Amino acid sequence: MADKDVLGRAGEERAARYFEAQGFTVLARNWRCRDGEIDLVVADRAAVVVVEVKTRRGERFGHPFEAIDARKRGRLWRLSIAWASAHREQLQGRRLRIDAVGIVGPDPSTARLEHLVDVEVP
């Protein structure tokens, strides 16, 4: 596995632990369909949240959230709808939203974590 893949998986693990500490349940990790992959799907009583996780060692090439442009946000929404269609029973009256987590630092387990709630979709 390439170094960037190891970094990304470590960031996703950190994000999953963060959401669990906030009272969420992890419903899926790296869920795939023909349109792409969702990093995490988590839920609490009110919402099912599709989470895009971006992990970087530093900000030399920009903040992780800068990688979530309008095209990516549109794709995340399409993936969210695909997941919800395939898992209707887990949605059960809860709101569906998209969040982003940016993790910046040399070690994802201790790096700065930023959580952006309800990413705007174009």
Secondary structure, 3 states (H helix, E strand, C coil): CCHHHHHHHHHHHHHHHHHHHCCCEEEEEEEEECCEEEEEEEECCCEEEEEEEEEECCCCCCCHHHHCCHHHHHHHHHHHHHHHHHCHHHHCCCEEEEEEEEEECCCCCCCEEEEECCCCCC
